[in-house]
Amino acid sequence: MIADILSRLRGQREAAVSAFDALENMREQVAAAKAEIRRIASAPQPLEDAMAAFDRWADRQVVDAIDGLPTGRLLDPIEARRGLTREAVRVDGAILLAPEIDAVRGVLLASPTVRAEIRAVVEGQLRDRLQGMEAMNLDTRAKKLIRAQADLLALELAEEAAIRAMERAGLPALRRPDADPRALLASDASLPEA
């Protein structure tokens, strides 16, 4: 009889250890699923999209540079002699030049030859940075995030089912502080079988 009791206790202890191991395994899967969501969310955009962003930026630089030039003075017979030089600015008695570098950069980018050369350098740098990385456009990223978030929720529902089964068996299983409230508040009937 004592041997039978000890055998049952040993079996219960092994079952408890097995249950906690299974719960730990689920939590590792949850952590991996969260890491995958972060990877998808932070994946770079495709090179074509990055270069389109560069082109939009370069276009803005050209427009801002041209808009910043005092072209209106060219219509005035007296002021036209000053050309398009922008006026120095006084701040607290000190004379500062206007941000001419912005104007120079914009005018340089207006040249198709210079722009193409700068664009080629930027594209080469971006290609180097993308080595081995999966790039995703917005549509692909959104679809992958939806799928990964659904997978994470399924894992968290299974984890909650396991915790409730352990509690029913008298095992003290703690919940993760970052557990999804939808899993914590799910009815027993909506949880997968543990």
N, C-alpha and C positions, 0 to 999 in steps of 0.2 A: 504494500500500500504506500509506504513512504517512497519507494522507488518510482511508483506511478505518479505521485505528487511532484517529485523532483523532475521527472520527465516532462510533466505538463508545464511546470514553471520554466524549465529550460526551453520548451517549445514556445511558450508565451514570450520569453525574453528574446528569442530568435525572431519571432514574428514582429515584436516591437522594434528591434534593430532594423529589420527588413523594411518596416513601414517608414521609419525615420530616414533610412537610406533612399527609399523611393521618393520621399518628400524632398530631400536634398537634391536628388537628380532632377526633379521637376523645377526646383528653384534655379538650378544651373541652366536649364532650358529657357526659363523665363529671362534670366540675365542675358543669355545669348540672343533671344528674340529682341530684347530691348537694345542690345548692341547693334543688331541688324537694322533696326528702325533708325538709330542714330547714323549708321553708315549710309543708309539710303537718303536720309534728310540732308546730310552734308556732302553727298556725292557732287563732284563738279558737273557743271553743265557741259554739253558738247562743245568742241572747238568752234564749230560753225556759229553757235549762239554767242560764245565769248568774243569771236571776231565781229559779229554783228553789234555787240555792245561797244567794242572798240570803235567801230565805224560811227555809231551814234555819238559817242564821246567826241571823236575827231570832228564830226560835222558841227557839234555845239561849239567847239573851240574856234573853228573858222568863223561861224556866225558871230560869236561874242567878240572876237578880235576885230572883225569888220565893223560891227555895231559900235564898238568902243572907240573907233577912230572918229575924230571930229570932222567928218566929211562935209557937213553943212557950211563950214567956213570957206570951203573952196568956191562957193557961190559969191562970197563977198569979195569985191575987187581989192580991198586993202588986206583983209585977213588971209586971203588966198596965198599971199607971199609967205606966210608962216608954214604953209604946207599942212601935213597931218600930225605934226608933233603934238603930243599931249602935254598939258600944262603940269608943272611941278605942284605939289600939294604942300601946304604949310601945316605942321602939327606942333603945337607948343613951341613955336618959334623956329623949329627945325624944318628944313626944306627936304621933302621926300619926293622922289619921283613916283609917278603912278606905276602900277604893276606892269611895266613894259614887257616883262617876260611872257605874260599871258598873251599879249598882242603878237609878240614874235612867234610864239608857239602856234598860234592860230593862223598866222600868215604862212608859216612854213607848211602846216598841214593843208593849206589851200593848194599847194603845188602837188599835182598828181604824182610826179616823180618822187618827191620827198616823202609824201604820204605812203606810197607803195613800198618804199624802202623801210620806213618805220614800221609799217604793218607787217612786213615780212619778218623783221626782227621780233616783234611782239608775238607773232604766230609761232615762230621757232621756240621762243621761251615757253609758251603755253604747251606746245607739243612735248617739250622736255618735262614739264611738270605733270603732264597726264600719263606719263609712262606707268603702265600697270594699273591705272585707276579706271574704274568703270564710270563713264560719263552718262548722265541721264538728262533727257529733256523734261520739261515740266509734266507732260502727259504720262510718260513712263514712270517718273518719280511718283506722281500721284497714285497711279495704279499699284506700284510696288508697295507704297506706304499703306494703302488700304488693305492689301493682302497681308502684309506683315503685322499690321495692327489687329487684324482678325485672327491671325495665328497666335498672337500674344494673348488675346482675350480667351481663346480656346485653352491655352496652357494655364491661364490663371483660373479659369472655371474648373479645370481638372485638379489644379492644386487645392482649390477650396473644397472640392468634393472629397479629396484625400484627407484634408484636415478635419472635415466633419466626420468622416468615417473613423478617423483616429480618436476624435473626441468621444464618439459613441462607444468606442472600445476602452475608454478610460485613459487614453494616452494624452499627455499635455503638449499639444502642438501649438506653437505660436504663429501668428500671422505676420507677414512682412508689413512694415509700416507703409510701404509704397504700393500695397496691393490695390488692384483696380476695384473701386467701390461697386461696380456692376457685378463683380464676382462675389464680393462679400455680402451683397444684398440679394443675390439670386436665391430663388426658392429651391428647396431640395429637389423638386421635380424637374427643374430646368438644368440641373447640374448633370454632367456625365456620371455614369456609374464608376465608383472608385474600386 
